[in-house]
Amino acid sequence: MRHTLPIVPQFYVTAPQPCPYLDGRVERKLFTALQGDHATALNDALSKQGFRRSQNVLYRPCCANCNLCYSARIKVADFNPSRSQRRVLNKNRSLRRGASTPWATEDQFQLFRSYLDARHAEGGMADMDIFEFAAMIEETPVRSRVVEYRDMPDGTNAPTDLKAVCLTDVLDDGVSLVYSFFDPDLSAQSPGTFMILDHIDIAREAGLPYVYLGYWVPGSAKMAYKSSFEALEVFTGGEWHPLADFETPDLEVDPTEMESISDQVAKIRLPDMAKR
């Protein structure tokens, strides 16, 4: 008997677990599988509605008494770097970009381990081995690229050491930074900010209007840097709004005022899955 994947995506909710962004809070995620002939169309459509990709899963926070995770993106046409961001570009002027298909390498894994050990030793990814790392990079059912940054100091002819990496999805309206990491010895050069600035250039060169950054969380120090980018938009109330017009909500929310999971799912706009 031939088995086929369901045409209409099925949505599920994770069990509660500690929030990685705000101490003392609990998170849940709404998620669906990303697979089959319609994976690209589904990724494009749900990315516009605050979802993020992790391997072959699309997810979005749906916490019981908190709504402080906002998907964030930069509107490329309206972006101009600040003075401090121009300094970041100058500090990283020796880095050269190279993009390839999503294939994990030993160099990437060693850089990834150095990054985690220095900056996220207690995080959820701290125990990842090379096989799990390869799965994170390579298990993608959509158009993805590995963007590497290698050092090419003045006076040299070819890039040398690997300094930073970003796993990037190419959407129909932008590029999405799925996960990035860098040499912790370069922290003073703000390579994370540099990679975002470079992806703005990538999107501009490709004629794509947005750069998707993942989640911005008011009150989370580790996410505060995203608000420093001009022309940032956040997804709330089913629409994208400029951060400049955004009013930070109360940190505590009455659970009875939160939208039910079924209502959230009902409002998701799906692509025409009948098209081939």
LINHU-V807764 format. One record per residue. N is the residue number from 0. RES is the residue in three letters. OMEGA is omega in radians with two decimals (* if undefined). D_FIRST is the distance of its C-alpha to the first C-alpha in Angstrom with 2 decimals. Layout:
n = (N | N)
res = (RES | RES)
omega = (OMEGA | OMEGA)
d_first = (D_FIRST | D_FIRST)
This chain:
n = (0 | 1 | 2 | 3 | 4 | 5 | 6 | 7 | 8 | 9 | 10 | 11 | 12 | 13 | 14 | 15 | 16 | 17 | 18 | 19 | 20 | 21 | 22 | 23 | 24 | 25 | 26 | 27 | 28 | 29 | 30 | 31 | 32 | 33 | 34 | 35 | 36 | 37 | 38 | 39 | 40 | 41 | 42 | 43 | 44 | 45 | 46 | 47 | 48 | 49 | 50 | 51 | 52 | 53 | 54 | 55 | 56 | 57 | 58 | 59 | 60 | 61 | 62 | 63 | 64 | 65 | 66 | 67 | 68 | 69 | 70 | 71 | 72 | 73 | 74 | 75 | 76 | 77 | 78 | 79 | 80 | 81 | 82 | 83 | 84 | 85 | 86 | 87 | 88 | 89 | 90 | 91 | 92 | 93 | 94 | 95 | 96 | 97 | 98 | 99 | 100 | 101 | 102 | 103 | 104 | 105 | 106 | 107 | 108 | 109 | 110 | 111 | 112 | 113 | 114 | 115 | 116 | 117 | 118 | 119 | 120 | 121 | 122 | 123 | 124 | 125 | 126 | 127 | 128 | 129 | 130 | 131 | 132 | 133 | 134 | 135 | 136 | 137 | 138 | 139 | 140 | 141 | 142 | 143 | 144 | 145 | 146 | 147 | 148 | 149 | 150 | 151 | 152 | 153 | 154 | 155 | 156 | 157 | 158 | 159 | 160 | 161 | 162 | 163 | 164 | 165 | 166 | 167 | 168 | 169 | 170 | 171 | 172 | 173 | 174 | 175 | 176 | 177 | 178 | 179 | 180 | 181 | 182 | 183 | 184 | 185 | 186 | 187 | 188 | 189 | 190 | 191 | 192 | 193 | 194 | 195 | 196 | 197 | 198 | 199 | 200 | 201 | 202 | 203 | 204 | 205 | 206 | 207 | 208 | 209 | 210 | 211 | 212 | 213 | 214 | 215 | 216 | 217 | 218 | 219 | 220 | 221 | 222 | 223 | 224 | 225 | 226 | 227 | 228 | 229 | 230 | 231 | 232 | 233 | 234 | 235 | 236 | 237 | 238 | 239 | 240 | 241 | 242 | 243 | 244 | 245 | 246 | 247 | 248 | 249 | 250 | 251 | 252 | 253 | 254 | 255 | 256 | 257 | 258 | 259 | 260 | 261 | 262 | 263 | 264 | 265 | 266 | 267 | 268 | 269 | 270 | 271 | 272 | 273 | 274 | 275)
res = (MET | ARG | HIS | THR | LEU | PRO | ILE | VAL | PRO | GLN | PHE | TYR | VAL | THR | ALA | PRO | GLN | PRO | CYS | PRO | TYR | LEU | ASP | GLY | ARG | VAL | GLU | ARG | LYS | LEU | PHE | THR | ALA | LEU | GLN | GLY | ASP | HIS | ALA | THR | ALA | LEU | ASN | ASP | ALA | LEU | SER | LYS | GLN | GLY | PHE | ARG | ARG | SER | GLN | ASN | VAL | LEU | TYR | ARG | PRO | CYS | CYS | ALA | ASN | CYS | ASN | LEU | CYS | TYR | SER | ALA | ARG | ILE | LYS | VAL | ALA | ASP | PHE | ASN | PRO | SER | ARG | SER | GLN | ARG | ARG | VAL | LEU | ASN | LYS | ASN | ARG | SER | LEU | ARG | ARG | GLY | ALA | SER | THR | PRO | TRP | ALA | THR | GLU | ASP | GLN | PHE | GLN | LEU | PHE | ARG | SER | TYR | LEU | ASP | ALA | ARG | HIS | ALA | GLU | GLY | GLY | MET | ALA | ASP | MET | ASP | ILE | PHE | GLU | PHE | ALA | ALA | MET | ILE | GLU | GLU | THR | PRO | VAL | ARG | SER | ARG | VAL | VAL | GLU | TYR | ARG | ASP | MET | PRO | ASP | GLY | THR | ASN | ALA | PRO | THR | ASP | LEU | LYS | ALA | VAL | CYS | LEU | THR | ASP | VAL | LEU | ASP | ASP | GLY | VAL | SER | LEU | VAL | TYR | SER | PHE | PHE | ASP | PRO | ASP | LEU | SER | ALA | GLN | SER | PRO | GLY | THR | PHE | MET | ILE | LEU | ASP | HIS | ILE | ASP | ILE | ALA | ARG | GLU | ALA | GLY | LEU | PRO | TYR | VAL | TYR | LEU | GLY | TYR | TRP | VAL | PRO | GLY | SER | ALA | LYS | MET | ALA | TYR | LYS | SER | SER | PHE | GLU | ALA | LEU | GLU | VAL | PHE | THR | GLY | GLY | GLU | TRP | HIS | PRO | LEU | ALA | ASP | PHE | GLU | THR | PRO | ASP | LEU | GLU | VAL | ASP | PRO | THR | GLU | MET | GLU | SER | ILE | SER | ASP | GLN | VAL | ALA | LYS | ILE | ARG | LEU | PRO | ASP | MET | ALA | LYS | ARG)
omega = (-3.13 | 3.12 | 3.12 | 3.09 | 3.12 | 3.13 | 3.14 | -3.12 | 3.06 | -3.11 | -3.11 | 3.14 | 3.11 | 3.02 | 3.11 | 3.08 | -3.09 | 3.13 | 3.13 | -3.04 | -3.07 | -3.10 | 3.05 | 3.14 | -3.11 | -3.12 | 2.92 | 3.13 | 2.96 | -3.07 | 3.08 | 3.12 | 3.12 | -3.04 | 3.07 | -3.05 | -3.02 | -3.08 | -3.10 | 3.14 | 3.14 | 3.11 | 3.11 | -3.06 | -3.06 | 3.04 | 3.10 | -3.11 | 3.00 | 3.12 | 3.08 | 3.11 | 2.93 | -3.04 | -3.10 | 3.13 | 2.95 | -3.08 | 3.06 | 3.12 | 3.07 | -3.03 | -3.00 | -3.08 | 3.13 | 3.10 | -3.03 | 3.06 | -3.11 | 3.04 | -3.05 | 3.06 | 3.13 | 3.05 | -2.96 | -3.06 | -3.08 | -3.05 | 2.96 | -3.11 | 3.06 | 3.12 | -3.13 | 3.11 | 3.03 | 3.07 | 3.09 | 3.10 | -3.13 | -3.14 | -3.08 | -3.05 | 3.13 | -3.13 | 3.14 | -3.09 | 2.99 | -3.10 | -3.13 | 3.04 | -3.08 | 3.13 | -3.09 | 3.11 | 3.10 | 3.10 | 3.12 | -3.10 | 3.13 | 3.09 | 3.10 | 3.14 | 3.12 | 3.13 | -3.13 | -3.10 | -3.09 | -2.96 | -3.07 | -3.06 | -3.13 | -3.07 | -3.08 | -3.13 | -2.99 | -3.07 | -3.12 | 3.06 | -3.03 | 3.14 | 3.09 | 3.08 | 3.12 | 3.11 | 3.13 | -3.10 | -2.90 | -3.09 | 3.12 | 3.12 | -3.10 | -3.14 | -3.10 | 3.09 | 2.95 | -3.13 | -3.14 | 3.08 | -3.14 | -3.11 | 3.02 | -3.10 | 3.09 | 3.10 | 3.09 | -3.05 | -3.08 | 3.08 | -3.10 | -2.99 | 3.06 | -3.06 | -3.11 | -3.11 | 3.03 | 2.98 | -2.96 | 3.00 | 3.06 | -3.13 | 3.12 | 3.13 | 3.13 | 3.03 | -3.08 | 3.11 | -3.08 | 3.10 | 3.12 | 3.10 | -3.03 | 3.09 | -3.11 | 3.10 | 3.13 | -3.04 | -3.13 | 3.12 | 3.14 | -3.10 | 3.08 | 3.07 | 3.12 | -3.13 | 3.07 | 3.12 | 3.13 | 3.10 | 3.00 | 3.07 | 3.12 | 3.13 | 3.14 | 3.14 | -3.12 | -3.12 | -3.14 | -2.97 | -3.00 | 2.94 | -3.11 | -2.99 | -3.02 | -3.02 | 2.97 | -3.05 | 3.08 | -3.14 | 3.12 | -3.10 | -3.08 | 3.14 | -3.02 | -3.06 | -3.09 | -3.12 | 3.13 | -3.13 | 3.10 | 3.09 | 3.08 | 3.06 | 3.08 | -3.11 | 3.13 | -3.13 | 3.11 | -3.11 | 3.04 | -3.12 | 3.06 | 3.13 | 3.14 | 3.14 | -3.00 | 3.05 | -3.11 | -3.12 | 3.07 | 3.13 | 3.11 | -3.11 | 3.05 | -3.12 | -3.14 | 3.12 | -3.14 | 3.12 | -3.12 | 3.12 | -3.13 | 3.11 | 3.10 | -3.13 | -3.11 | -3.09 | 3.14 | 3.14 | -3.09 | 3.04 | 3.09 | -3.05 | 3.13 | -3.14 | 3.14 | *)
d_first = (0.00 | 3.77 | 6.43 | 9.89 | 13.33 | 15.41 | 17.90 | 20.71 | 21.77 | 22.03 | 25.51 | 26.73 | 30.19 | 31.39 | 33.68 | 37.40 | 39.04 | 42.43 | 43.01 | 43.57 | 45.99 | 48.29 | 49.69 | 49.25 | 46.34 | 42.73 | 39.81 | 36.31 | 33.81 | 31.39 | 28.40 | 25.03 | 22.55 | 23.26 | 20.24 | 18.20 | 19.74 | 22.19 | 23.68 | 26.97 | 27.51 | 26.84 | 29.17 | 31.82 | 31.72 | 31.76 | 34.35 | 36.64 | 36.22 | 37.25 | 34.01 | 34.00 | 31.43 | 30.98 | 28.42 | 25.11 | 26.54 | 28.82 | 31.35 | 34.50 | 37.06 | 37.11 | 39.79 | 41.15 | 44.82 | 45.13 | 44.30 | 46.11 | 43.32 | 43.51 | 41.42 | 44.01 | 44.28 | 47.22 | 48.10 | 49.00 | 51.42 | 53.56 | 53.67 | 56.88 | 57.32 | 59.92 | 62.83 | 61.20 | 57.96 | 60.03 | 61.53 | 58.06 | 57.30 | 60.58 | 60.01 | 56.70 | 57.93 | 57.41 | 53.62 | 51.61 | 48.09 | 45.29 | 41.64 | 38.62 | 34.85 | 33.67 | 34.29 | 35.97 | 39.14 | 41.50 | 44.24 | 42.16 | 41.28 | 44.93 | 46.05 | 43.42 | 44.69 | 48.28 | 47.50 | 45.81 | 48.56 | 51.25 | 49.88 | 46.97 | 47.54 | 46.65 | 43.71 | 40.05 | 39.35 | 42.23 | 40.20 | 37.69 | 37.45 | 36.80 | 33.06 | 32.77 | 35.08 | 32.97 | 29.90 | 32.09 | 33.17 | 30.15 | 27.11 | 27.40 | 24.84 | 27.81 | 30.94 | 33.11 | 36.24 | 38.27 | 41.88 | 44.37 | 48.10 | 50.44 | 54.19 | 56.40 | 60.00 | 62.74 | 63.98 | 60.76 | 58.61 | 55.12 | 53.14 | 53.22 | 51.91 | 48.77 | 50.02 | 47.28 | 43.57 | 41.48 | 37.71 | 37.52 | 34.88 | 35.68 | 34.98 | 35.68 | 38.94 | 40.00 | 39.50 | 38.40 | 39.86 | 37.03 | 39.13 | 42.41 | 44.72 | 47.98 | 50.77 | 52.57 | 55.86 | 55.53 | 55.36 | 58.80 | 57.53 | 54.84 | 51.98 | 49.47 | 51.49 | 51.89 | 48.14 | 47.81 | 50.74 | 49.26 | 45.93 | 48.00 | 49.30 | 45.81 | 44.71 | 47.97 | 47.62 | 44.09 | 45.26 | 43.08 | 44.77 | 43.67 | 43.40 | 41.23 | 42.74 | 40.62 | 42.39 | 46.07 | 47.32 | 50.87 | 52.72 | 50.67 | 52.91 | 50.08 | 48.84 | 52.31 | 52.47 | 49.97 | 52.46 | 54.94 | 53.06 | 54.51 | 52.28 | 49.82 | 47.62 | 45.81 | 42.94 | 44.03 | 43.69 | 40.79 | 43.00 | 44.56 | 48.29 | 50.94 | 51.85 | 55.47 | 54.81 | 52.85 | 54.39 | 53.32 | 52.11 | 53.39 | 52.18 | 51.63 | 49.43 | 49.28 | 45.70 | 46.03 | 46.56 | 43.33 | 40.54 | 37.66 | 34.27 | 32.72 | 35.48 | 34.98 | 31.27 | 32.15 | 34.59 | 32.28 | 32.08 | 28.66 | 28.23 | 26.64 | 23.01 | 22.19 | 24.22 | 22.67)
